[in-house]
């Protein structure tokens, strides 16, 4: 009887140990380095560029600096005419298929050390500006989303976007509509239970836009819009979390006193990375900062881009018992016919828009030159 009881207890102990070990093995961590960067890929001569940079050389140096940073996922905006340079130089095996150069493409691409699936692009339904206010109606900006398999059987959804540029009343209303469109896409593409990285050039920050709205300079509180659409839906802003304890209630003067400079390139800038846990993936933020990616090879009196890169480091805690694969895992391939058709449609739309508004051009001139 005693021998039988001892044997039973031994078996139960062994089973419990095995189950505990299996549970431990199903949960593990891995680092993930993510960069969002408006790479300023427009074909503008150095003499006319705000950064005084030769664009091709600058793009190659950008890629080299991103490689040196150990980046796992790069979310690029304004990746237009120098995409081939960027793709050739980056040490990443996977990338989205470019939608084309300026006027034709949206400038959005994602580069990754991990497989990319289910790529989807969506142009903004609302934009503003033809011959002024950033000329956003002449550029097919929008959203790019995809699913990245960061480890075998482990998936996160990655978004990048480029919002309207200027701060006039109509551009502000357009940006508000774009952030609503982005939230709708998130709900459709990802739902509420998937881990997400939401990156891009939002052309919106917190301090400037909040104080501008309170002072009556802006007709829309875009700071509150970001909070309502994304923070209220489970996202966190990486820079705010890492540098201000998750507190959005700060003033421009407080940040200026802390950093000793204006906001672009240093604090609370226009570029953001929001993140959210889900489907067995927990994203613990370790660091987030704006980086000019300066290097000794810069031979001109400016920067590599007119934006700083936003660099982040996450520790991903993965529970393989809770990870969920997407229903489809479609690898993107270049469809030349569709690519040419989209290019022709984009050029035609731009030309038609310009022709329709030629009287405005004759009467008012080009706003961004004036």
N, C-alpha and C positions, 0 to 999 in steps of 0.2 A: 504493500500500500504506500509506504513512504517513498520507495523507489519510483513508483508511478507518479506520485505527486511532484517529486523533484524533477522528473522528466517533463511533466506538463509545464511546470514553472520555467524550466530552461527553454522550452519551445516558445512560450509566450514572450520571454525576454528576448530571444533571438528575433522573433517576428517584430517586436516593438522597435528593436535597434535597427532592423532592416528598413522598416517604414520611416523611421526618423532620418536615416541616412538618405533614403530616396527623396524625402521632402527637402533635405538640405541640398542635394544635388540638383533639384529642379529650380533653385533660386541662386542667382549669381549676379555679379556686377561687371560692367565694362565701361571704359571712358568713351565719350563721344565729343569730338571737337567740331563745332559748327560755326561757319562764318557767313554773314550776310554782307554783300559788298556791291555798291553801285560802281561799276568799273569804268564808267564814262567812255563808252565805246563808240561815240559819235565821230565821224570823220572830219574833225575840225582842225585846221592847221594850227601849229603850235603858237604862231604869232597872234591868233585870234582866240586861243584857249584861255580860260580863266586861270588854269594851272601852268600855262606856258610849256606844256609837255608835248614831245613827239609821241603821238598816240600808240603807234605800233610798239615802240621801245618800252613805253610805260606799261602796256598790257603784258609784255613778256616779263617785266620786272614784278608786276603784280602777281603773276602766276608763280614766279620763283619765291616770292615772299610767302605766299599761301602754302607752298610746299614746305618751306622752312618752318611754318607754324604747325605742321603736323595735322592739317585740316582733314577731317573725315567727310564732311559735306559742305560744299560751297553753294550758296544761293546767290546768283548774280543778277543784277539789274543793269540795263543799258549795255548788255553784251551784244552789240550790233555788228559793226564792220570788222572787228578784230577777233571775232569768235575763233577763227582757225588758229590764231596765235595762242590764245588762252587755252584752247583744247589740246594743242600740241605740246604745250609746256607744262601743264598741270600733270601731276603724278596721280591721276585718278582713272580707273578703268571704265567708269560708267558715267554717262552724261545724257541729258535730254537732247533730242534733235533740234538744232536751232531753227527758229521760225523765219530767219532771214535778217538782212541788214536794215539800217534805218529806213523808215517809211513803209517797208514791207513787213518787218517783224516786230514783235513786242519787246525784244531785248531781254527776255527772261529765260534763264537756263539754270539747271541744277547739275552740279558735278559731284560725284560720289565715289568713295572707295568700295561701296556696297551696291548690289543690284538694285535697279530702278524699274518699277512696274507702273502700269495704269496711268500713264501721263495724260493730263488733260489741261487744255488752255481755254480760258474764257476772257473775251474782251469786255471792257467796261461797257455797261449799258448807257452810262452818262459820263460825259466829259465836257470840258469848256476851254475855249481858246483856239482861234484859227491864226490870226496874224498878231496876236498878243496873248498875254496871260499864259505863257508857256507853250502855246500852240498845241495843246494836248489833243485837240480834235484831229490833228494831222498825224498822230502817232497811235498805232493800235495797242496802247497799253492795256494791262489787265492783270490776270491772275494765272499762275502756273501751279498745278498741284500734281503730286505723284505719291507712290508708296515706295519706301526704301526698306530693304531687308537687311537690318543692321547686324544680324546674326542668323544662322540657319533657323528658319521658322519664327523669327522675331521681326515684327514690322512696325514702322511708324509712318504716319502721313506727313509729308513735307510740302509747305506752300511757300511761294514767293510772289511778290506783287510790286507794282510801281503805280502809285497814286498820282492824281493831278498835282501840278507843281505849284501854282501860285496861290495867293491869299486874298484875291478879290472876292466879292460876294458870290459870284457864280461858280468860281473854282472851289470855294468852301462848301457850297451846296453839293457840287459834284463829288467832292471827297466824302461827304456824309453819305451820299447815295452809294458810293463805291464800297464803303465799309459795311453797309447793309447787304450789298450784293455778295461781299466776301463771306459774311456770316451765313447767308443762305447757302452758298456753295459748301461751306464747312459742314453744315447740317445735312446736306445731300450727299456729299462725297464721303465724309468720315463718320457722320452721326455723332452720338454723344459719348461713345465708349472707346475711342481709339486714341492712342498717344499721338500728339501733333506738335510739329515745329512750324510756327507761323512767322515768316520772315519777310523783310523787304524794305523798300524805300516808301514809307508812308507819307512823306512830306508833311508830317505832323509831329509835334512834340507836346509836352505837358505844360511846362511853365509859360512859354511864349503864347501858346494858343489859349490857355486858361486866362491869363492876364489880359490878352487882347480882347477876348470876349467880354470880360468884366468891364473893360474900359470902353466898350462900344465900338472897337475897331473892326471886330469880326461879327458876322451875323449868325454864326453857328458855333456852339461850344464843342469843338472837335475833341478836346481833351476828355470831356464827359462822354463823348461818343465812343472813344476807345475803351473807357471804363465799362460802359453799358454793354457794348457788343462783345467784348473779349474777356475782360477781368470778371465780369458778372457771370460769364459762362465757363468759368473754371480755368482760364488762362492766367499765367503770370508773365509780367514783363521782365526779361532777364536783366537788363541794365538797372532797372528800379530795384529789383530784388537784391542784386549784388552790391549796389552802391548807395542805396537809400533805405535799406531794410524793408522794402515792399511798400514804403510810404509815398503816396502820390501827392500829398498835401505839402508842397514846398513852393517857394517863390523864386523868381529869377534872381533877385538880389542875394538871396541866401546861397544859391548855387554859384553865383559870380564870386561871392566872398570866399567860398570854399575852394574853387578852382582857379580864381584869379584871371579868368578869361571869359569871352562869350561862348555860347553853347556849341556852335558847330565844331565837330571833330573831337569833342572832349566830354561833354556831359549832356544828357537828355536831348540827344540829337534827333534828326528826322528819320533815322533808320532804327528798326526795332526787330527783336526776336521775342515772340511770345511762345510759351510752351505749356503743354498740358499732358498729364498722365493718362494712361488708359490701356486696356487689353493686356494686362500683365507687364507693362513697362512703366516704371516710375523714374522720372527725370529729376535728379537732384542737382541743382545748379551749384557749381564750384566757383565760377568766375565769369565775368562779362565786362568788357571794356572796349572803347573805341580806339582804333589803331590806324595811324596814317600809313603804316607799312613803309616807313622811311628806310632807305638803304644808301650805302655809299655810292652806288651806281647812278644815282640821280644827278644829272649834270645841268639841270635847268633850275631856275629860281622858283620852284613850285612843288606841287605834290604829284603823286602817282595818279590821283583821281580827284575830282571835285568833292567827293565824299570820303570820309574815313570808313574803314571796315569795322563792323561790329563783330568782335570775337567772343565766343562763349566756350566754356568747358562744362560738360555734364557728366555725372556718374549715373549710368543707367542700371537700375536694379530690375532684373528680369525674372519673372516667375513663369517658367515654361508650362505650368499647369493652367495658366490663365491667358496665354497668348492666343490670338485669333488671326488666322490667315485671311487675307481678302478673298472674296468670292472668285475673283479672277486675278491672274498674274500675267498680264500682257506686256511683253517687252516691246518698246517703241522701235519702229524701223522707219527709215526714210521712204516715204511714198512720194516719188518725184512728181507724179501727175498732180496729186493733191497740193504739194508744196508750190508748184508753179501756178496752179489755179488760185490758191490763197494769195500768192504774191500779186497776180494780176488783179484780183478783186481788191486788194488793199491799195494798190497804186491807182486803180480806177476810182475808188471811193475818195482818195485824197485829191486827185485831180478834179473830180466833180465838186467837192467841197470848196476848193480854191476858186473854181470858175463861178460857182453860184455867189460867192462872196467877193468877187472882184470889185464891185462898186464900193464895198466897205474899204477895200485896200486903197482904191483911188482917192476916196474921200478922207480916210483917217490915217493912211500910211501903215507901216509895220510897227506895232506898239513896242515890241521888245528892242527895236533899233532906236526909237525915239527916247 
